[in-house]
Amino acid sequence: MNPSTAQATVVVDELVRGGVRHVVVCPGSRNAPLSIALHAAAVAGRLALHVRIDERSAAFFALGIARGSGATVAVVCTSGTAVANLHPAALEAHYARVPLLLVTADRPGELVGTGANQTVRQHGIFGPDVSVVDMPLAERIPNRNPVWRGTVCRALAVAAAGGPVQLNVPLREPLVPTDAPAWPDSLDGRPDGAPWTVRQRTTTTVTDPVHLPARTVVVLGDGPHATAAAEFAAGAGWPVIAEPVASGGKPLRHGALLLAAGIPDRLRPEAVLAVGRPTLSRGVQRLLGSAPRVHVVDDGAEWTDPQHVANTTATELAVIAAPPDTGWSRAWEDAAEQAADVVETVLSQAKWPTGMHVARDLLAAVPAGSVLFAGSSNPIRDLDFAAVARADVRVHANRGVAGIDGSVSSALGVALGAGRRGYALLGDLTFLHDSGGLLIGPGEARPDVTVVVLNDDGGGIFTLLEQGAPEHADSFERVFGTPHGTDLAALCAAHGIPHVLADDPEVFRAALAPEPGVRVVEVRADRSVLRELHARLRTEVHDRING
């Protein structure tokens, strides 16, 4: 057995022993030893192997699986620019604290800096946001097995703490199995399939409880404490405003819209408890910026407080509430009911479809137990404004960095990782940005995912921002609107993906019925009406709750 084959076999075996059950691999020459070893492990039923051609899509697919399953997932690629293509997903994994292992095959050290083909300086290529573990070069010398296995365990331990890790693996030719002498010593792992080294996580952190007043508003973003915070808030009588990705409890309906419209003085809180990463809504940021007191609960070392307004922060939810102010809490509930009435009226009078129509109808129609992935542009904001949260549907999104890249791949990965039927709500630019995520080989596992694309032929979100104001009309359409005119049906046909054009609500709801495999439901909309529609919603909600 040659050194590269021996090392790759040990690396894959230790990954399995360390709990890795899904690996995404991209074709390449330098990673050939790893690819061959992974294929053998998959044939033996030890792991699920997924093959993708594009490294960027592959990394986001792995990220989605990790997000959906909660377990570390590995993506394996060859050397050179292939490694750089993992960077967007690595950044998302870092800021969203998703366990992602980037196994990057590399050229041996003597070739780095020599102009050798497909060779770059890979160590630290992702910067400070990705931890690096270097695998020593495979050589035919005794006692390599413990070193290789221990190195893999170190990488997995760092990933398990939450975030991306680069395991850089330099490999010297030959890169495929050859007739070579027997290895000088044993390459076996620990008995009974155990990892070589088990890392036990312990904590001695003790969080002193924080006392918060009766008039406290809870704002929930994505994070591990959202469910517990929602349950605590229910007992304390605190109103809860939850982003779509926050799970648990019964948040106020259209809470983000209430804040966007501007709340009256009678609803002003004495404190805000912000849990996780609530970064979606400008209304939430205004609430945090104006609150007399802000307590942030975030388990990361870098707590979420972009305005630097937090009085206190904690990594655990340890709060003591004052006796409830039931009148104040009821006033919030009344305001939410009034906002719901406005949403119902305004959307019934607006021509279907708008993004808010589609988001509302989609979340209401998907089967219980499904997962829904929302694009980071208008779709997740449409869910936030117009849809009613469901405890039996888990919403995911790439909110770590809030980019649109890799969304198709992430959506497919989330459904596969969760082992559930999946839906995605994406804008057309988001969909086109990762249309390569539809490129799935005939032998690859295909999750059951319906991708809903709201096609308004361009960047609808910019219509709602400052650059969408009438005074910027001369430059808007070309550099912000960016119409593309792409035939989505033809694009789907090229990938062998079923496509449905839903041109009325009945067709749309019918198209959401569970079907096997991946399909695309396109809804065409007019983005020119968005600015006026959103302004009307905010104005009418403001008038109702401030009247």
N, C-alpha and C positions, 0 to 999 in steps of 0.2 A: 504494500500500500504506500503510495507516494505521500509526501507531507501535506499537500493541500487537500487531498481527499481525506486523509486521516483527521485533519483539523476540522474540516467541514462536517464530517460525520459526528464528531464529538460535540461541536457547537449545536447542531440540530438536536441531538439527543438531549443535551442539557437544557435547551429551550423548552422541549416537551416536559422534561422533569420539573422545570420551573413554572409550569402552568400555562405556557403559551399554547393555545388551541387553534388559533387562526394566524396564518402567515400569507402575506401578499408578496408575490415575486414578479419582477420585471425581467424580460429576457436580456442576456448580456454574456459577454465572454469571460470577463474577470470574475464574475460571481457564479461561473459554471459549477465549481465544486459544491457550493451551497445549494444551487438549484437542483442538482442531481440528488444530493442528500435529502433535501426537502421532498422531492418527488417520491423517494423511497419511503420516507416516513408517512407520507399521505397514502400511498398504496397499502402500507401496513395498518392504516386506520388510526395512526397516532395523532394526526393533526389534520385540519382542513386547509388545503392549499388553494390559493386563488391566484390566477395569472392575469396581469394587466400589461398592456403595451406601453402606456404612458406613465412615467414615474410620478408626475404630479397627481394624476387621477388615482394612481395606485396608493399614494400616501394618504389622500383624503378618504379613499375607500377603507383603508386600514384604520384611519382615525374614526370613521363612522362606526366600524365594527367595535372598536374599543369603547366608544361612547355608548353604543347600544347594549353592550355586554357588561361594561364596567371592568373588564379584564385587559391586561396588557396584550397588545397585538403587534406583530413585527411586520415590517415592510423591508424587502431585500432588493438591492439594485447593484448594478455594475459601477465601475469607476468613472470619474470625469464629470461632465455636465449632468449625467444621470443623478448624481448626488445633489447637485444644486436644485434640481427640480423637486426635491423633497422639502425645500425650505418653507414654502407657504403653509403646508400642513404642520410642519414642526413648530412654526410660530403659533398657530392656532392651538396646538396641543399644549404648548407652554402656558399660554395665557388662560386657557380653559382647564388646565391641569388634568389632561387626559393622558393615560399611560400609553405611550407610543415608542416602540423600539425601532430605530433606524439602523438596519444592518447594511453597512456600505462596504462593498468589496473595494480593495485598493491595490495599487501597484506596490511592489516591495520598495523599501526605502531607498535602495541604490538607484532607482529610476526617477524618483521625485526630483524635480528641478533640473532634469537633463534634456528636456524637450521630448521625452518619450511619448508615444501616442496615447491619447485618452488619459492623460495623467495631470492631476491638479493637486494642490495641497489640501487634502481632505480633513486633516485634523483641525477641529475648530472652525470648519467652514460655515457653520450655522451661528457662530458668535456666542455671546454669553447666555443666550436663552436655551441652549441645549447642552446638557452634560455630555462629556466624551469619555468613553472607555476604549482603550486601545488594546486590541488583541495582538499578542506578540506574533511575529512571523513564524509560520510553521517550519520546523526543522527536524530532521531525523536525529534527535538526541533523546536520551532517556528522561523520564519524569516530566514529559510535556502534558500528559493527560490532566493532572491536578491543576496545572497552570491555566490550561484552556477552560476547563470546567469552572474553576473559581472566577475567572474573568467574566464568563457569561453570567454567573450568579450576581456579580457586582452590578453589571448593567441592569439586570432584571430588578434588583433591589432598589436602584435609583428610580427606575420607571414606576415601580409599584408605589413609590412615595407621591406620584402624581406629576406627569409631564413627560417630555420627550428625552430620549437618550440615544446618542449615536454610538453604536458598537462598530468601530472601524476595523476591518479585517484585511490586512495585506496578504495577498496570495501570490505565490511564485509558481511559474509553470513547472511541470505539466498541470493543467487545470481539469483534466478528466482522469478517471481511473486508468491505471496502467499496470503492467506486470512489473511489480517492484517487490523487493524483499519484505518479509514479514516485519511488522512494527517491533521495535526492540523491547517494548514492555506492554502491559495491559492498557487498553483504551476503555475499559469498562467503567460505568458510573457506580454510584452507591447502590447497595442492595435494595431490592423491593421498589425500584423506580424512584427513589428519593433524590432530591436535588443534592448537589455536591456540598453546598453551604446554604443553610436556612437562616435568613435574616429575620429576627424577631423585632417587631416595632413596639417600643414602649414609650410612655410619656409620663412625666412627673408634673406636667403643667396643672396648676390649680387656678381656676378663674374665680375671682371674687364676684358674687352676684352684683348686678347693676340695678339700682332702683329707678324705675321709670314711672312718670305720672299717669293718671287715668286717661288724660287726653293725649294718647300716643297713637300715631299712625305707623303701621308696619308696611314696609316696602320690600317685596321679595324679588330677587333675581335668581339666576342659575347658581346652585350651590348645594352642598350636602345638608345644610341646616334648614332649608326652606320648609319642608314638611313639618318639622318640629316647631318652627316659629309660627306657622299657620295654626297649628293646634293650640299653642300657647296663647296666641292672640284671640282665638275663639273663647277661651276661658276668661281672658282678661277683659273682653268686650271691646277690643281694639279693632278699628277698621283695617282691612288688608287690601293693599293694591299690589297685584302680582303680575309680573311679566309672563307672557305665554309659556316660557320655558321653566317657570317655577312650578313645582309640583306640590300638591297637598292642600287641604283646607277648602274653604269656600270664600274666595276673594270677592270683593265688590265687583259687580258688573260694570264694565266700561270705566274702570277706575282711572286709567290713563287719560281718557277723554275728559273726565271731570277735572283733572289737573291741567290739561291743555286749555280748557275753557276758562280756568281761573276760579278758584273756590272763594266763597264769601268768608267774611271774618268769623262767622259763627262756627265754621268748620276748621278753623286754624288749630293745628296741634301745638301742644306744649313740647312735644318731643317726637322724633322720628327714629324708629328702629329699622335700619337698613341691613338686610340679610343677603349674603351672596354678592352677585355683581349686577345690580340694577342700573344698567347704562343705556337702556333703549330709548327712554322718553325724555324729551326736554322738560315736560311738565314735572316729572319726578325730580329732575335736577333743580328746577326752581323751588320745589317743595323743600328739598334738602338744604338749598341755599338760604331759605328764609326761616327755617325752623330754629327756635331758641336753643334746642339741644338735639344732637345727632349721635346715636350709638350705632356703630358698625360691627356686625358679626361676619367675619370672613376667615376661613381656615388657612388662607395663604399668607406667606410672609409679607407680601405686598397687598395690604387691604385696599378695598375699592373705595376711594374717596377722591375723585378727580378735582373736586372744588376745594379740598382741604378744609372742610367744615366740621369734620368729626370731632366731638368732644372726647369720646372714649371709643376704643376698639377692643375686640376680643376674638379669640379663635373658637370659642365655644359659646353656645347659647345658655347664658346663666343670667337670668333676669328675674326681678321681683316687681310685680305690678301693684300699683295703688288700687284701692277699691274702684270698681267700674263707675264711669259716668254714663249711665244708660241713656240719658237724654241726648247727650252729644253723639253717642254711637248711633242712636236711632236717626239723628239728623243726617249722618253720613249715608245710612241705608236709604233714607228718603231721597236724598240727592241722587244716589245711584239708580233708583227706580225712575226718577225723572229723566235722567240721562238715557236710560233704556227706552223710554217712551219716545224721546227725540230721535234716537237712532232708528227705531222702527218706522217712525213717520217719515223721516228724511229719505231713508233707503227705499221705502215703498213708493215715494214720489220720484225718485231718480230712476233713469232708464238703466235696466240690467244689460250688461254687467259693468260694475266697477270692481276694483280690488276688494273693497269692503263687502260688497255683495258676495263675491266668490269666497272670501275668507270665512264669512259668517256661514254660508251654506255648506262649505266643505267640512268645517269642524262639527257642524250639527249632524252631518250625514254619515261620517265615517263609522264603521262598526266599532263596538266596544272592544277594548283591548288592543286597538291599533296604535301604531306610532306615527306621528306626523312630523316631518322635517320642514322647517320654514326658512326660506331664503332671507338673507340679512338685509335686504333692501326694503321695498314697500311691503312684501308679504307678511313679515312678522309684525310690522306696524299695523297692517290691516287687521290681523288677528287681535292685536292689542286694543285697537279702537272699537271694532265692531262685533267680534265673535264672543260667544259665551263659553267660558272655560268648562271643561269636562274632566271630572276626576278619573274617568275610565279611558282617557286618551292621553298618552304622554307626548308632549311637544318637545322637539329638539331643534337646535339651531347652532351654527358656528358663531357664537357670540364672544369667543375669546378675543378675536381681533375684528370680528364683524365684517369679514371680507366676503365677497360673492364667489370667490374661486373655489372649485372643488365641490360645489353644492350637490350636483347630481350624484357624484361618487359617494359623498358623505351620506346622502339620503339612502342610497342602496345599502351602504355599510351599516347604518343604524338599524334598518329592518332586519338584515341578516344577523347582526350581533344580538339583537333583542329576541330573535326567533319569532317575530310577529309580522302580521300584515302591515305594510307601510304605505304611507301617502307622503307626497311632497307638494309644497306650494312654492313655486318659483316664478320670478319675473322672467321675461324673455331674454334680457341681457345676461342674467345669472345662468339661465339654462344654456345659452349659446357659449358662455365662457367655459363651461365644462361639458359640452356636448360629447366630448371624447369619453365621458363616463358611460355613455351608451354602448361603447365598443367592448362587447363581452364575447369571448370565444365560445364556440358551440359546446365545449365540454365543461364550461364553468358553471358554478352554482348561480342560479338567478333567483334572488328574493322576489316575493310578490309585492311589487311597488307600483302604485299609480302616481305618476308625476303630472301634476296640474300646472300648466304654464299659462300665466296671465300675460298675453301678448299684446302690449300696447305700442309695439314697434319703436322701442327706445327706452330711455332712462326716465321712467315716470316719477321716480322719487325726487329728481331735481326740479320738477314742476312745483313741488311743495316747499322747496328751500328758497333762500334769498335770491339765487340766480334765476329762479322761475318767475320773478316779478316782472310786470309788463315793461318796465324801463330797460330790462336786459334782453328784450325780444330779438334784437338784431343778431346777437351772438348765440342765443340759447339753443336753437334747434341743431346747429351743426356740432357744437362742442359739448353740449350737455344732453340734448334730446337724442342725438346719435341714432337716427332711424337706420334700420338695416335691411328691411324688406325681405328677410329670409323666409323661404318656404319650409316651415317646420315639418309639414307632412312628408316632403321629399327627404329632408334630413333624417327623419325617423325611418323612412323606408330604406335608406342606404344602410342603416344599422340593423334592419330587420326587426324594428320595434313597432308594434301596433300603435296607430294614431287615431284619435277621435277629435273632431272639431265640434265643440259644444256651443251652439249659437243661441240656446235659450235655456231657462232654468230646468225644465223637465229633462232635456237631453243631458244637461250637466249632471243632475242627480242620478240619472240612469247610468251614466258613464262611471260613476263611483262605485257601482256594485262590484263586489270582490271577484277578481279574475286572476288566474295564475300568471306568473311572470311579470315582466316589466312592460308598462304601457304609458303612453303620453296622452293626456287630455288637454287640448288647447282651447283657451277661451280668449277671444279677441275683444279688446276694449279700446276706448278712446281716452288717452291721457290728458287731453286738453280740458276735460271737465273736472280734473282732480282738485285743482287749487280752489275753485269756487265751491265744490262740494265739501271739502274739509273746512273751509272758512264758514260755510253755513252751519255745519255741525257744531263747531266751537261756539259760534254766536248764539245759536238757539239753546244749546246746553247752558251757556253762561246766563242767558236771560231767564231761563226756567229756574235755575238754582239760586240766582241772585235776586229774583223778583220778590 
